[in-house]
Amino acid sequence: MAQTTPWYNMLGERYSGDQPTFYDSDGLPWVKTLEDNWQVFRDELIALSESRPQQLRPYYINKAMSFPPRHWKTMGLYFWRFTMHGNCKRCPKTVGLLESIPGLVSASLSVLEPGSNINPHQGDTDAVYRCHLPLSVPEPLPNCGLQVGTDIRGWEEGRALTFCDAQTHTAWNHSDRRRLVMIIDVVRPEFIDRQHGVCAHVLASSVIQMLYQSSSLLNRLPGLLKRGLYHLFRGLIYLYLPIQRRFAL
């Protein structure tokens, strides 16, 4: 029976859905677009990171997500339909290819520094396919890899790995060089007509996580108030998203 309701991680709940750890990329036609053009993505995104190094920042929702801290860095093009227009303008070929993928809502360069791990965590929803397109992989398994649930895969340059972000996952780079991948999120077909709402849910979760880290008081709020705050932000973001896409960031 097809899934009819997305799962959302509102307040740190454990994933309760039945999606697989990794998806069969052969059944996803847009994966071929990524793999056929991986060098285009690599060249433009590396050039972007070199021309705007200040935009490559530690993962900002939770800077302690990696060990050592601040060793997982990202530079965004799209973040749940928020558009980083300045970055996009510097990657015209990349943006043109990404815009051809129905349901794409996020795209970013992800850098994992040498000798570091991304700590086990789970994402905010199972309504999307999370995809890693490896652009520079310093070493194969066991020194560099991705674990989703109990399944472990190594990255290969130009070969996409597509998985369920809601499942607990971790990654590591135990080499002496940076690992670079492009990360994208594509809304699953059964939720494509709800992608605006999916993005509003995930963005609200991101805002709540950042607020909780900055204020211990929020962590002591009753669950009912926490959920009310979450849905308040979700509603505001839902209204603001269409406006934001018209203006530069």
C-alpha positions in Angstrom: 0.0 0.0 0.0 1.4 3.4 -1.0 2.4 5.8 1.7 -0.2 8.6 1.9 1.2 10.9 4.7 4.8 12.1 5.1 6.6 11.5 8.3 8.0 14.6 10.0 10.6 14.9 12.8 8.9 17.7 14.7 10.5 17.4 18.1 13.2 14.8 17.8 11.0 11.7 17.5 12.5 8.5 16.2 11.6 7.6 12.6 8.6 5.4 12.5 8.1 4.8 8.8 9.0 1.9 6.6 11.2 3.4 3.9 14.3 1.5 2.9 17.8 2.7 3.9 19.0 3.1 0.3 16.9 3.4 -2.8 17.5 1.8 -6.2 18.8 4.7 -8.2 18.1 2.8 -11.5 14.4 3.5 -10.8 14.9 7.3 -10.6 15.4 8.9 -14.0 16.9 12.1 -12.7 19.9 10.2 -11.3 21.2 9.8 -14.9 21.2 13.6 -15.3 23.4 13.9 -12.2 25.8 11.1 -13.2 26.1 12.2 -16.8 27.1 15.7 -15.7 28.9 15.1 -12.5 32.1 16.9 -13.8 30.0 20.0 -14.6 28.8 20.1 -11.0 32.2 19.4 -9.7 33.9 22.2 -11.6 31.3 24.9 -11.0 30.9 24.1 -7.3 34.6 23.9 -6.6 35.0 27.2 -8.4 32.2 28.7 -6.4 33.8 27.6 -3.1 37.1 29.1 -4.2 35.6 32.4 -5.3 33.3 32.7 -2.2 35.2 30.9 0.6 33.2 32.9 3.2 30.1 31.1 2.0 31.5 27.6 2.9 30.4 27.4 6.5 30.1 24.8 9.3 26.7 23.1 9.1 24.7 25.8 10.8 21.7 24.1 12.2 23.9 22.1 14.6 27.6 23.0 14.5 28.4 20.1 16.9 27.0 17.6 14.3 30.6 16.7 13.3 33.6 15.5 15.3 35.8 17.4 15.5 33.3 20.2 15.7 32.8 22.5 12.7 34.5 20.0 10.3 31.4 19.4 8.2 30.9 22.5 6.0 28.2 23.4 3.4 27.5 25.9 0.7 24.0 26.1 -0.6 22.2 26.7 -3.8 18.7 25.8 -2.7 17.6 25.1 0.9 14.1 23.6 1.0 13.0 26.1 -1.8 14.9 29.0 -0.3 17.2 30.2 -3.1 20.7 31.5 -2.6 20.6 33.7 -5.7 24.2 34.9 -5.4 25.6 31.3 -5.4 23.2 30.2 -8.2 24.3 33.0 -10.5 27.9 31.7 -10.3 26.8 28.2 -11.3 24.7 28.6 -14.4 25.2 25.1 -15.9 24.6 23.4 -12.5 21.4 25.4 -11.9 20.1 24.7 -15.4 20.6 21.0 -14.9 19.1 21.0 -11.4 16.0 23.0 -12.5 15.3 20.2 -15.0 14.7 17.8 -12.1 11.0 17.7 -11.0 10.5 18.1 -7.3 14.1 19.3 -6.5 13.9 21.4 -3.3 17.5 21.4 -2.0 21.0 21.4 -3.4 24.3 22.1 -1.8 28.0 21.4 -1.7 29.0 19.3 1.3 32.6 19.3 2.5 33.8 16.8 5.1 37.3 17.7 6.3 40.1 15.2 6.8 40.0 13.0 9.8 36.4 13.7 10.8 33.0 12.2 11.2 29.4 13.3 10.8 27.7 12.1 14.0 24.7 9.7 13.7 21.5 11.7 13.2 18.2 11.5 11.3 16.7 14.0 9.0 13.3 15.8 9.2 11.1 13.9 6.7 10.8 10.8 4.6 8.9 12.7 1.9 12.1 13.2 -0.1 14.9 11.2 -1.7 18.2 12.4 -0.3 21.0 12.0 -2.9 24.8 12.2 -2.6 26.7 12.9 -5.9 30.3 12.4 -5.0 32.6 15.0 -6.6 35.9 14.3 -4.9 36.4 11.1 -2.8 40.0 10.8 -1.4 39.8 7.1 -0.4 37.3 4.2 -0.7 35.9 2.1 2.2 36.8 1.6 5.0 38.4 5.1 5.2 35.6 7.1 3.7 32.0 6.0 3.8 28.3 6.5 4.5 26.1 4.3 6.8 22.3 4.4 6.7 20.7 2.2 9.3 22.9 -0.9 9.3 23.9 -0.5 5.6 27.3 0.8 4.7 28.3 2.2 1.2 31.4 3.8 -0.1 31.3 6.9 -2.4 32.5 6.7 -6.0 33.1 9.8 -7.9 30.2 10.4 -10.3 28.1 7.6 -8.9 25.0 8.7 -7.0 23.9 7.3 -3.6 20.2 7.8 -2.9 18.8 7.1 0.6 16.1 7.9 3.1 17.3 10.9 5.1 14.8 10.1 7.9 16.7 6.9 8.7 19.6 7.3 11.2 22.8 7.9 9.2 26.4 8.8 9.7 29.5 9.5 7.5 33.2 9.6 7.9 36.4 10.8 6.2 39.4 9.2 7.7 41.7 10.3 4.9 44.1 13.2 4.8 42.1 15.1 2.2 38.7 16.7 1.9 35.7 14.8 0.7 33.3 16.7 -1.5 29.7 15.7 -2.5 26.8 17.5 -3.9 23.7 16.8 -1.8 20.2 17.2 -3.3 16.7 16.5 -2.0 14.0 15.5 -4.5 10.3 15.2 -3.3 9.0 11.7 -3.8 6.3 11.4 -6.6 3.5 10.7 -4.2 4.1 14.0 -2.4 5.0 16.2 -5.4 1.7 18.1 -5.2 2.5 18.9 -1.5 6.1 19.9 -1.9 5.5 23.5 -0.7 4.1 22.1 2.6 6.9 19.6 2.9 9.4 22.4 2.7 7.5 24.5 5.3 7.6 21.6 7.7 11.3 21.0 7.4 12.2 24.7 7.6 10.1 25.0 10.7 12.0 22.1 12.2 15.3 23.8 11.4 14.2 27.0 13.0 13.1 25.2 16.2 16.4 23.2 16.4 18.4 26.5 16.2 16.3 28.1 18.8 16.6 25.2 21.2 20.4 25.3 20.9 20.4 29.0 21.8 18.0 28.9 24.7 17.8 26.3 27.4 14.4 27.8 28.4 12.8 26.5 25.2 13.9 23.0 26.0 11.8 23.1 29.2 8.6 24.1 27.5 5.7 21.6 27.7 5.3 19.4 24.6 2.0 21.1 23.7 3.6 24.5 23.6 6.6 23.2 21.6 4.2 21.8 19.0 2.3 25.1 18.9 5.5 27.0 18.3 6.5 24.5 15.5 3.2 25.0 13.7 3.3 28.7 14.1 6.7 28.8 12.3 5.4 26.3 9.7 2.5 28.6 8.8 4.6 31.7 8.6 7.2 30.0 6.4 4.5 28.6 4.1 3.3 32.1 3.4 6.8 33.6 3.0 8.4 30.9 0.7 6.8 32.1 -2.6 7.9 35.7 -1.8 11.5 34.8 -1.0 12.2 33.1 -4.3 11.8 36.4 -6.1 14.5 38.2 -4.2 18.2 37.8 -3.9 20.1 36.4 -0.9 
